[in-house]
Amino acid sequence: MEKPASRRNFSFFENVYEVVKLIPHGRATSYGAIANYLGSRGSARMVGWAMNASHHLPEAIPAHRVVNRNGMLSGKHHFGGPDLMQQLLESEGIVIEGDQIKNFRDIFWDPVKEIGF
């Protein structure tokens, strides 16, 4: 897999978007895993802010594939409807129960392992 282009030349949000675009169909990751990959381990909240801002971009960012560390759909209210995030994940074959990804460990995509440095 290819690294996001020149990570130092982009803003933090742009770096987040480059990583999120690499998450494969049917997989999900966490805000913290993205922050860790970008060398900002304590910046999971900023990744969440980037995901919220991504809904206003002209380019589609698969923000629905980013959840909290427990697989909870914590950002679901930012998708224009309370069920849209879940519907998008389910359309990719991901099972959701009680606003949480079932078997999150099995579908978890860790950018450190999948992309490397």
Protein Blocks (a to p, Z undefined) as FASTA:
>chain_A
ZZdehkllpcfklmmmmmmmmpcghiacdfklmmmmnopaklmmmmmmmmmmmmmpfbdc
dfklpccfkopafklmmnopaklmmmmmmmnopaceehiaehklmmoccfklmnoZZ
